């Protein structure tokens, strides 16, 4: 049985960590499967938005598979840590917008997976935290860096150094989550609704806007504006740009092709 599932419907990809009995934890095989799927998504121009979630109603992902970790040599632990860091960076760098639909526990590596997504929606019963220091380790898949950039260093230190688990409403108030919903069916429909709203727009424009934001946000304003300018240059010769102008003239919705 595949440990990671992917389904594509109407330009929208659904990626599901399929280890429900293990709270969708990441063992090495899961990371390899996820890596292959992410690589396929990156190269698939038909996919315009990606939703990541976990199987079942208990966990988005509870992080690294600690049962597997107990059996690993130090060399294998380094291999696993490097792999999860690299795979999550691949997800962060996907050209398509990504949405984490957090359906339960998002702890350790599970929270780090959510952090690399562009948007985070969660069920109100979700529990979220970077709990690694309680296991005598530290976040190793970007959590120390991405959380501090998202909510500030002081708040990030408070959550990481205490290994505190917070609920969805607290995470929303801290700016970690974009939206909190009451029911599981509402989580799915809300994530799909956001994806559909994004997909109404020009796919090339969406990917270039994401690129400009991601790479411009970590540099000075002058460099960021240069990045934005280069991203705009990609759009000028596109068929989608001309189609949008024609649609405006003809008073109809544009039919974007991603070209």
ROVEXLUM-883215 format. One record per residue (C-alpha): x, y, z. Coordinates in steps of 0.5 Angstrom, whole numbers, padded with zeros to 4 digits, always signed. Layout:
BEGIN
XYZ/...
//
This chain:
BEGIN
+0000+0000+0000/+0003+0007-0002/+0004+0011+0004/+0003+0018+0000/-0003+0018-0004/-0004+0023-0010/-0011+0025-0014/-0012+0030-0019/-0018+0033-0020/-0019+0039-0025/-0012+0042-0024/-0012+0041-0016/-0008+0036-0013/-0009+0032-0007/-0003+0029-0003/-0005+0025+0003/+0000+0022+0008/-0003+0015+0008/-0001+0012+0015/-0007+0013+0019/-0005+0008+0025/+0002+0011+0026/-0002+0018+0026/+0001+0020+0019/+0008+0020+0022/+0014+0020+0017/+0019+0014+0016/+0024+0014+0011/+0020+0010+0006/+0014+0016+0007/+0019+0021+0005/+0022+0018-0001/+0015+0017-0004/+0013+0024-0002/+0019+0026-0006/+0017+0023-0012/+0010+0026-0012/+0013+0033-0011/+0018+0032-0016/+0012+0030-0021/+0008+0036-0019/+0013+0041-0020/+0014+0038-0027/+0006+0038-0028/+0003+0044-0031/-0004+0042-0031/-0003+0042-0023/-0005+0049-0021/-0006+0048-0014/-0004+0043-0009/-0007+0041-0002/-0003+0037+0003/-0007+0033+0009/-0007+0027+0013/-0011+0021+0012/-0017+0020+0017/-0019+0025+0023/-0014+0024+0028/-0007+0027+0025/-0005+0031+0020/+0002+0029+0022/+0005+0027+0028/+0012+0028+0025/+0018+0023+0025/+0017+0016+0026/+0020+0015+0033/+0019+0008+0033/+0023+0007+0027/+0028+0012+0030/+0030+0008+0035/+0032+0003+0030/+0037+0007+0026/+0044+0008+0027/+0047+0015+0027/+0049+0015+0020/+0041+0013+0018/+0039+0019+0023/+0043+0024+0019/+0040+0021+0013/+0033+0022+0015/+0034+0029+0018/+0037+0031+0011/+0032+0028+0007/+0026+0031+0011/+0029+0038+0010/+0030+0037+0003/+0023+0034+0001/+0020+0040+0005/+0024+0045+0002/+0022+0042-0005/+0015+0043-0003/+0016+0050-0001/+0019+0052-0008/+0014+0049-0012/+0011+0054-0017/+0004+0052-0015/+0001+0055-0009/+0000+0050-0003/-0005+0049+0002/-0004+0045+0009/-0011+0042+0011/-0009+0041+0018/-0014+0035+0020/-0011+0034+0027/-0005+0033+0030/+0001+0037+0027/+0007+0036+0031/+0014+0036+0030/+0015+0035+0023/+0008+0035+0021/+0008+0042+0024/+0014+0043+0019/+0010+0041+0013/+0005+0046+0015/+0010+0051+0015/+0013+0050+0008/+0006+0051+0005/+0003+0058+0003/-0003+0057+0007/-0006+0053+0013/-0013+0052+0015/-0014+0047+0021/-0020+0044+0024/-0021+0047+0031/-0019+0041+0035/-0012+0041+0032/-0006+0041+0036/+0000+0044+0033/+0007+0045+0036/+0014+0044+0035/+0015+0039+0041/+0022+0036+0039/+0026+0039+0045/+0022+0034+0049/+0025+0029+0046/+0032+0031+0047/+0033+0034+0040/+0031+0040+0036/+0027+0042+0030/+0031+0039+0024/+0026+0041+0018/+0026+0048+0018/+0022+0049+0024/+0027+0054+0028/+0027+0058+0022/+0020+0058+0018/+0016+0059+0025/+0021+0065+0027/+0020+0069+0020/+0012+0068+0021/+0011+0070+0028/+0017+0073+0030/+0023+0070+0034/+0021+0071+0041/+0014+0068+0040/+0018+0062+0036/+0023+0061+0042/+0017+0061+0047/+0013+0055+0043/+0020+0051+0041/+0024+0052+0048/+0017+0050+0052/+0015+0044+0047/+0008+0047+0048/+0002+0044+0044/-0003+0050+0042/-0010+0049+0039/-0012+0052+0033/-0015+0058+0036/-0009+0060+0039/-0005+0059+0033/-0010+0063+0029/-0009+0069+0034/-0001+0068+0033/-0002+0069+0025/+0000+0061+0024/-0006+0059+0021/-0010+0063+0016/-0017+0060+0018/-0020+0055+0023/-0026+0051+0022/-0031+0047+0026/-0032+0041+0022/-0028+0036+0018/-0032+0037+0012/-0032+0044+0012/-0024+0044+0013/-0024+0040+0006/-0029+0045+0003/-0026+0051+0005/-0019+0049+0002/-0022+0047-0004/-0026+0054-0004/-0019+0057-0003/-0016+0053-0009/-0022+0055-0014/-0021+0062-0012/-0014+0062-0014/-0015+0058-0020/-0020+0063-0023/-0014+0067-0025/-0008+0066-0030/-0004+0060-0028/+0003+0064-0030/+0001+0070-0026/+0000+0066-0020/+0006+0062-0020/+0010+0069-0022/+0007+0072-0016/+0009+0067-0011/+0016+0067-0014/+0016+0074-0013/+0014+0074-0006/+0018+0068-0004/+0024+0071-0006/+0023+0078-0005/+0021+0077+0002/+0028+0075+0004/+0032+0081+0001/+0032+0088+0001/+0027+0093-0002/+0031+0094-0008/+0033+0087-0010/+0026+0085-0008/+0023+0090-0014/+0028+0087-0019/+0026+0080-0017/+0019+0083-0018/+0021+0086-0025/+0024+0080-0028/+0018+0076-0026/+0013+0081-0029/+0018+0080-0036/+0016+0073-0036/+0008+0074-0036/+0009+0080-0042/+0010+0075-0048/+0004+0070-0045/-0002+0068-0049/-0006+0069-0042/-0004+0076-0042/-0007+0077-0049/-0013+0073-0047/-0015+0077-0041/-0015+0083-0045/-0019+0080-0050/-0024+0078-0045/-0024+0085-0042/-0026+0088-0049/-0031+0082-0050/-0034+0083-0043/-0033+0075-0041/-0029+0071-0036/-0022+0070-0039/-0020+0063-0041/-0013+0062-0038/-0009+0056-0041/-0003+0057-0037/+0001+0059-0044/
//
